Amino acid sequence: MTQALELFDVTIIGGGPAGLYAAFYSGMRDLKTKLIEAREELGGRTLMYPEKIVWDVGGMAPARAAQLTKLMIQQAQTFDPTIVLGQQITGLERLADGTMRITSATGKQHWSQTLILAIGHGALKLAKLNLSGAENYEKENLHYTITELAIFRDKRVLISGGGDSAVDWANELVRIASSVTLVHRREHFNGLERNVRRMKASGVKVLTPYAITDLYGNGNRLDAVSIAPLNADGEWTDETVQERHAVDAVLINHGLRGDLGPIVDWGLAREDWNFNADEKLATNLPGVYVAGDTANYGSKLYLIAGAFTDAALAVNSAMLYIKPDAPTRAQVSSHHSKFDDKNRAFELVEERS
Ligand SMILES: Cc1cc2nc3c(=O)[nH]c(=O)nc-3n(C[C@H](O)[C@H](O)[C@H](O)COP(=O)(O)OP(=O)(O)OC[C@H]3O[C@@H](n4cnc5c(N)ncnc54)[C@H](O)[C@@H]3O)c2cc1C
């Protein structure tokens, strides 16, 4: 089926802090804006540490990352940009009139005059267990997420991981499973400290630094796994110290990993996994800009605060690409007529409270 061509001024790829702020600022500049995110939810890397308290975002009181994510999403929606979830952008093609056609892994197409790549370290995906044949066991009892807690009732569960998810699930599962063992490749846990303390006191058998080394089962269903202690470099060296654990279910919580995918073949100049940009956040491809952790330039600040600055700069550059005689930046929000109605609504809420 042919898709209706809807041309956007700016298409932002990536819905983390950089992409979300770019969507807001692009609205301030009256640009027809689309944001495309590979995952089914917005927030980027901040989704990896929802419970952590963030102190270093300017002008914001310390807040849990989950709260910051919520505020960034709310701000991004101020001027109603088109937001597309669940599409990893993989292809870029420039049409004869200069329009860019971008394609997602699922074959969906989008048309834009400019692009802002705010893709961090790539599309965030669940890190899989790196053992031969592991994917076969996903059919039955090797899990990466839990959708139904009840299936673990009275089961022997082994969890691998040391972040918030692993620790939180250990605390949940220990209440209903017949046993919970948690292995983590480091001594230190990244999960919230009070939850780690709770886990250690709750009857979960915690083994560190340990990793899963082998899987045993019929190809669909796991019966047991081998685990082994790791050395100071996080490596498993001594085969004689493997311990075999009978299991009914295994849960892997190794976090999210970035995947840049075919974007690395677009002809963008880069250093390792970051795309080179000048002080206007322009890449070597006309009309293609970068913002946030994916950008590489001399004074780049790999912080959320840096992502916000990059985003505004990239939007201003996109604006000048489309309209070279436009002002170089947006008027400040406190004096911007685009906020007149919104200011009145804000004042009404103030008066009522
Ligand atoms: C554990 C941890 C704690 C941190 N704590 C802090 C802190 O306290 N303060 C601070 O300032 N910073 C902190 N950071 C860093 C901060 O999270 C990053 O600097 C910030 O998230 C970068 O934002 P971004 O938008 O550039 O990239 P990301 O947050 O990585 O977002 C990129 C988004 O683009 C999407 N994407 C990628 N490729 C594609 C594609 N091809 N198609 C569609 N979508 C795509 C990804 O799925 C992702 O959602 C922390 C990071 C971590 C991991």
The ligand as an ORCA input file, in Angstrom:
! r2SCAN-3c Opt
* xyz 0 1
  C      22.886      4.706     34.697
  C      22.981      6.105     34.103
  C      22.861      7.206     34.944
  C      22.957      8.502     34.412
  N      22.838      9.576     35.264
  C      22.886     10.844     34.747
  C      22.740     11.983     35.590
  O      22.570     11.864     36.796
  N      22.815     13.217     34.998
  C      23.022     13.398     33.668
  O      23.057     14.553     33.204
  N      23.163     12.322     32.846
  C      23.103     11.057     33.345
  N      23.256      9.978     32.523
  C      23.501     10.223     31.077
  C      22.215     10.611     30.364
  O      21.211      9.638     30.605
  C      22.504     10.747     28.880
  O      23.487     11.753     28.700
  C      21.230     11.107     28.122
  O      20.255     10.110     28.248
  C      21.556     11.323     26.631
  O      20.370     11.619     25.972
  P      20.189     11.362     24.400
  O      18.826     11.829     24.072
  O      21.343     11.936     23.693
  O      20.331      9.795     24.207
  P      19.508      8.582     24.819
  O      18.998      8.914     26.175
  O      20.389      7.390     24.662
  O      18.252      8.431     23.853
  C      18.404      8.022     22.536
  C      17.069      7.463     22.055
  O      17.132      7.260     20.636
  C      16.487      6.039     20.315
  N      17.044      5.560     19.042
  C      18.318      5.213     18.802
  N      18.475      4.816     17.516
  C      17.266      4.947     16.938
  C      16.793      4.703     15.613
  N      17.611      4.261     14.645
  N      15.479      4.922     15.348
  C      14.642      5.392     16.321
  N      15.054      5.636     17.611
  C      16.350      5.418     17.894
  C      16.835      5.128     21.481
  O      15.928      4.025     21.585
  C      16.727      6.108     22.672
  O      15.427      6.150     23.196
  C      23.181      8.682     33.022
  C      23.276      7.570     32.176
  C      23.171      6.288     32.704
  C      23.274      5.107     31.769
*
